[in-house]
């Protein structure tokens, strides 16, 4: 049973998504530009601490 649990956690770590912290993204500005497949998007932090993504 121990091997099964170790394999489970090992697989979970392998599929873990990378995390970007918003305080790092918005440390210097309230808006960042994201380029995706040749298109430009803007991610903005509002006064109410909400995120808005626009194309």
C-alpha positions in Angstrom: 0.0 0.0 0.0 2.9 2.4 0.7 4.1 2.1 -2.9 0.7 3.0 -4.2 0.5 6.1 -2.1 4.0 7.2 -3.1 3.1 6.6 -6.8 -0.1 8.7 -6.3 1.8 11.7 -4.9 4.5 11.4 -7.4 2.0 11.5 -10.3 0.2 14.5 -8.7 3.5 16.5 -8.5 4.2 15.7 -12.2 0.8 17.1 -13.3 0.9 20.1 -10.9 0.2 23.4 -12.8 2.7 26.3 -12.5 1.5 29.1 -10.3 2.0 32.8 -11.0 1.3 35.1 -8.1 -0.6 38.2 -8.9 1.5 40.3 -6.5 4.5 39.5 -8.7 2.7 40.2 -11.9 1.4 43.6 -10.7 4.3 44.7 -8.5 5.2 47.6 -10.8 2.0 48.3 -12.7 -1.8 47.6 -12.7 -1.8 46.1 -16.2 0.2 43.5 -18.1 0.3 42.5 -21.7 0.0 38.8 -22.7 0.8 37.7 -26.2 -0.9 34.5 -27.4 -0.7 33.1 -30.9 0.1 36.5 -32.4 -2.7 38.2 -30.5 -2.3 40.7 -27.7 -4.3 40.5 -24.5 -4.3 42.8 -21.5 -4.7 41.6 -17.9 -5.7 44.5 -15.7 -6.1 44.7 -11.9 -9.0 46.9 -10.9 -9.5 49.2 -7.9 -11.6 46.4 -6.4 -8.8 43.9 -6.7 -10.5 42.0 -9.5 -8.8 40.8 -12.7 -10.1 41.7 -16.2 -8.7 40.0 -19.3 -9.4 41.9 -22.6 -8.4 41.3 -26.2 
